[in-house]
């Protein structure tokens, strides 16, 4: 009887320790995803801060392209008002599409490309775009690790019990998969 009771206590102890470590691992992984999204937002903010400067530098030389300037401003506004990660990703994708059209148009204005101010801003934006790409990849890697953890036995039982759900990957919207079309007058 003593050995059976001791065996039950040891089994319960092992299960409690496993539950404790698994729960903490789930919490840590979930927070890593939140942190990684914050890193993406930092780079988006950098981009959103640089783009108006580029737009103002270019605006005077490109009066007929007011539509793109409006789209860029609208995307920034949508991003600022977005409440969820998906809404923010959608707004960022809209900005990328408009920005892509602006860059394509700028290629047709050699005097813009030779402006020191525009060149400096373009270099900063290029660096920011690279950072965004890296942070998005890190975010998706972190989401993958978390989602795999949620799907593996026996952690998935604990995850369901504690209410953890799979996180969404950052995916480009359909509009971002299309090359920007430029129509010059």
KAPE-V390259 format. One record per backbone hydrogen bond with DSSP energy under -1.0 kcal/mol. CO is the residue of the C=O (numbers start at 1). NH is the residue of the N-H. Records with the same first field share a line. If there is no record, write none. Layout:
BEGIN
CO: NH ; NH
END
This chain:
BEGIN
1: 5
2: 6
3: 7
4: 8
5: 9
6: 10
7: 11
8: 12
9: 13
10: 14
11: 15
12: 16
13: 17
14: 18
15: 19
16: 20
17: 21
18: 22
19: 23
20: 24
21: 25
22: 26
23: 27
24: 28
25: 29
26: 30
27: 31
28: 32
29: 33
30: 34
31: 35
32: 36
33: 37
34: 38
35: 39
36: 40
37: 41
38: 42
39: 43
40: 44
41: 45
42: 46
43: 47
44: 48
45: 49
46: 50
47: 51
50: 54
51: 55
52: 56
53: 57
54: 58
55: 59
58: 61
59: 62
62: 65
65: 69
66: 70
67: 71
68: 72
69: 73
70: 74
71: 75
72: 76
73: 77
74: 78
75: 79
76: 80
77: 81
84: 88
85: 89
86: 90
87: 91
88: 92
89: 93
90: 94
91: 95
92: 96
93: 97
94: 98
95: 99
96: 100
97: 101
98: 102
99: 103
100: 104
101: 105
102: 106
103: 107
105: 108
106: 109
109: 112 ; 113
110: 114
112: 115
115: 119
116: 120
117: 121
118: 122
119: 123
120: 124
121: 125
122: 126
123: 127
124: 128
125: 129
126: 130
127: 131
128: 132
129: 133
130: 134
131: 135
132: 136
133: 137
134: 138
135: 139
136: 140
137: 141
138: 142
139: 143
140: 144
141: 145
142: 146
143: 147
144: 148
145: 149
146: 150
147: 151
152: 156
154: 158
155: 159
156: 160
157: 161
158: 162
159: 164
173: 176
174: 177
175: 178
END
